[in-house]
Amino acid sequence: MKKHMLLVIGSLLLASLACSYVSRLVGGDNPVPAAPEQPSNVLFQDDFSNPSSGWDQFSDVDGLTNYENGVYRIRIDKPDFTFWANPGLDGILPSDVRIEVDATKAGGPDFNDFGIICRYSGLGGQASFYEFIISSDGFAGIVLVTENSQQLISGDGELQPFDAIRQGSATNRIQAECSGSQLTLYVNGVVLTSVSDTTLANGDVGLLASTYDEAGVDILFDNFFVTVP
């Protein structure tokens, strides 16, 4: 069984809140899920058609996080690296949220990570958040990042394989629920894993993608919603 190797985060590149560290993703030809219906109790939504909606717009030799043709793109051109982005909602959202997004691999290796962030804070360059990640080869898990180090808190310390994940370049609907101490990851309407953790209480939401030993991971995000759980 394949494993994700989670490494201790070293120095973080904080540039427009697009940051670096380590994580991963997977592949296959599968049908695209139907367009999501408008959820109820919407706190924030974005179809990324407006480049002024608040997300980070960052680019350098290591990659980019930016709006592009009605989607939000995260591309990483460096091995063992992570970029993430936030819409700047810290202090606006309640502690308990449900986050949804469509994610599609546009290019790069299947050995990667991408997904959703909740309860993000980055005070003093010390990033802390929960990440809900899947990979293009069908693995998933929930990770706690605190002060630039990370711990996989689901699956007994390993990302686990799940049939509900559409592999390769197929689109997946990723959903993350942060409700009190309970953290739950859904993909395409199926609960993959759920854990209890009290480390982080509130913060911003966001998106992320990562490489391992091969650069070029390129993920497109669309139909982003934050709702009441």
HUVEN-V497386 format. One record per helix or strand of 3 or more residues. SS is the DSSP state (~ for helix, > for strand). FROM is the first residue (numbers start at 1). LEN is the number of residues. If there is no record, write none. Layout:
((SS FROM LEN) (SS FROM LEN))
This chain:
((> 42 5) (> 58 3) (> 63 6) (> 71 6) (> 82 4) (> 97 11) (> 112 10) (~ 123 3) (> 128 7) (> 139 8) (> 149 4) (~ 155 3) (> 171 9) (> 182 6) (> 190 7) (> 204 8) (> 217 11))
